[in-house]
């Protein structure tokens, strides 16, 4: 089917998408789920393997307690019910990345069930149900060689512990899907369950989508979308599939139950294979692992160690710090950034000012560098000191931003940089008046424009003073002295 650009309002009103997401999250453990092999990302291929994760005959799995603990944290954070017992099953299918010919997963007795999380889209809060959270093992990584002649396999990833988080079909728009993924990612990071780096494959998402006539409760034909490697890809893939299925239904054509892959380059989904049913996998209990009894006392102990959820932190930032909801949302998206904000405010109790610095400068520099906050030398003490230097009039905001970039790069104290480079603000009236007179004399066109009522000309003239002083002039004083120089010039005419 050709790429369809959009739906008219009539078709949008007639049909409704129904979306459920399956999110795979790699657990942040030092060793694999059923053996002691390390889980270090980026190691040389096939160097982190053993008979267990290679599926060699006679090798037996031993469950990683830490993996279960992290899975429990995730399920509890998603408000799931924790059954008294869960078990592992064999999911049978044949593919080169599955060394045993089956995957150890959980089927009818998962670790967590009947949870939820809340999202906010366009000011509307919606609760999305979580059907299940279950544990399983990763497969090997397929490396497709350029030219398509063959595929290599890296078994380092085989056996890395996973949880799969399956939502109810409660999502109605691609925007809601993206909000759900953002919130889910934040929760997993807050719980220290996973680093959730999509670029490293530690968080992956498949989408199940159908379209039905609006107003009916009957679900349409399900299509699964795979190969979506970013939040943008998830949103675009869903947008395309909604259009494709709606057009088919409106033309009286059937939607085929199938798995489709998102083609990023072409901006379309394309058929991959028929959609599997549960019976296709021939699930049966894993005979090498006994059922896992989840002691309520241990579950309570795990719950007691869990940190504040992102939604709770956002609410607290609004309540206790008086921040706008938007600021709280941006700051709390990353627990490291939220912690940096709180630590800075403890040293410099001006929450909105600190928030502005983080949202405008810290996040910009982190994005440009492609680094997490912990990988930089920036500390809360640096930002607090810089804010105080501005408040004291030692430097102006323009210079402060220049100093901040150097602090971000090398971790030196702001006051040390200011002193070493002679960046202290010039507030000497006589020195600045001399510069202002020179600027007024040297820019007759701007002076003429200002006197004809063009206020922007004043900004230009003050800017020239700032330029002449390399940004060190006190901006308020510079403005006043430019006006004084203009008055002097007019009095001499």
Protein Blocks (a to p, Z undefined) as FASTA:
>chain_A
ZZdfbdcfklmmmpccddddddddddddfbdfkbcbdfbehiaehklccfklnopghiac
dddfklmmmmmmmmmmnopacdfbdcddddddddfklmnopacddfklcfbehiadddde
ehiacddddfbacdddddddddddehilaccddfklgopacddddddfkbfbfklmmmmm
mmmmmmmmmnomagoiaknopaccddddddddehiabdcdddddehiabfklmmmmmmmm
mmmmmmmmmnopacddddddddfknopacdfbdcddfklnopacdfkbccddddfklmmm
mmmmpccdfklmmmmmmmmnopafklmmmmmmpmklmmmmmmmmmmmccfklmmmmmmmm
mmmmmmmnopafklpcbdfklmmmmmmmmmnomacfklmmmmmmmmmmnopafklmmmmn
opaccfbfklmmmmmmmmmmmmmmlmmmmmnopaklmmmmmmmmmmmnnopacfklmmmm
mmmmmmmmmmmZZ
